[in-house]
C-alpha cells in the first residue's frame, strides 16, 4: 500500500530533515486546539527534551468522520486545518505533519499505522497518547496490541493525563456540546480562547438601520464551522490586520418578526459607524443573552434591542478580561 504525504508548516515529505529520524510523536485531530491539546503538546515537548528526541505532532487534513460517513455524528469542525496548524505552531518548537485522511488510510489498523507510517516514515521512537486517544480502523481493531508491538519495536508508549474542568475531562466532543447548548462562557474555559466564525460581510435588507440598530450581515456559507445554539449573543468582532476587538451583539438564527426562518448572522457593533461591506471578519461568541422571539410590532422589537444592548454592555463591563480579546 502506498501513501502520499503532505506536510504543513515545517517541511515537505519525503524531504524529512535528519532531526525527524528520531522523534516522539502524538497523533490526533486536535480540533479546536483546546486546553487538553495544549497540555499534551507541552508534555510532548518535555518528554522530547528528556529523551533527546524531536517533538512531532501528526494530524489530518480532514476529520475521519467526513471520510467514514459516521451517521448521526456532526462533521462540523471547531476550526479549519489552517487555523489548527497555526494554533499548534504557537505552542512551541514542534514539527507538524498533516496527513491526507482517505479511504486507504482509514483501513489501516493501529499497529499498521504505527509500523508503516509513524516508525518507517516518520522516525518514531516514542509515542504519546492522550488520555482517551486511539487510532486505527475500528473494523480491524488491534489498538490493544500496541503495547506488544511497541515493545517489539523498542518504542516507548506513554499516556498523558486528562485535564479536568468542573470535574470532567476537556475534550472536543464536550466542547461541541457546550457550543450546541449556547454556553459560550464554559466553551471559552474549555478552549482557552473565545469561539467564533469568520465570514464576509454582505449587503442585507438594511432593516436594522431603519430602527436604530444597523447590522453587519456575515455570510455563513461554506464555513464548515459548528454554529452555537440560535439566540442573541454578546460578541467581539475582529477585523483583519487589527488587534483591537469591537464589542457588539448579534442575532444568530431567523427573524420571526419579519417572517424569515433561515439562519443568518447579523451583528450590531457598538459605537461604530464605518462600512464593513466585503470585509472578512471574525465574530466571537462570548455570552448568550436570550432566545430569539417573535414580536408583534417593530416598536416592541426596538424596545427589546435597546434592553439587549444595555444588558450586553453591562456584561462586558462586569467581565473586563473579555474587553481586549
Secondary structure as GFF3:
##gff-version 3
##sequence-region A 1 325
A	DSSP	three_ten_helix	18	20	.	.	.	ID=ss1
A	DSSP	beta_strand	23	27	.	.	.	ID=ss2
A	DSSP	alpha_helix	35	51	.	.	.	ID=ss3
A	DSSP	beta_strand	54	60	.	.	.	ID=ss4
A	DSSP	alpha_helix	64	68	.	.	.	ID=ss5
A	DSSP	alpha_helix	81	89	.	.	.	ID=ss6
A	DSSP	beta_strand	95	99	.	.	.	ID=ss7
A	DSSP	alpha_helix	103	106	.	.	.	ID=ss8
A	DSSP	alpha_helix	110	112	.	.	.	ID=ss9
A	DSSP	pi_helix	113	119	.	.	.	ID=ss10
A	DSSP	beta_strand	124	129	.	.	.	ID=ss11
A	DSSP	three_ten_helix	143	145	.	.	.	ID=ss12
A	DSSP	alpha_helix	146	152	.	.	.	ID=ss13
A	DSSP	beta_strand	156	159	.	.	.	ID=ss14
A	DSSP	beta_strand	164	165	.	.	.	ID=ss15
A	DSSP	beta_strand	168	169	.	.	.	ID=ss16
A	DSSP	alpha_helix	172	180	.	.	.	ID=ss17
A	DSSP	alpha_helix	184	191	.	.	.	ID=ss18
A	DSSP	beta_strand	195	202	.	.	.	ID=ss19
A	DSSP	alpha_helix	207	210	.	.	.	ID=ss20
A	DSSP	beta_strand	216	218	.	.	.	ID=ss21
A	DSSP	beta_strand	231	239	.	.	.	ID=ss22
A	DSSP	beta_strand	246	255	.	.	.	ID=ss23
A	DSSP	three_ten_helix	256	258	.	.	.	ID=ss24
A	DSSP	beta_strand	260	269	.	.	.	ID=ss25
A	DSSP	beta_strand	280	290	.	.	.	ID=ss26
A	DSSP	alpha_helix	298	318	.	.	.	ID=ss27
A	DSSP	three_ten_helix	320	324	.	.	.	ID=ss28
###
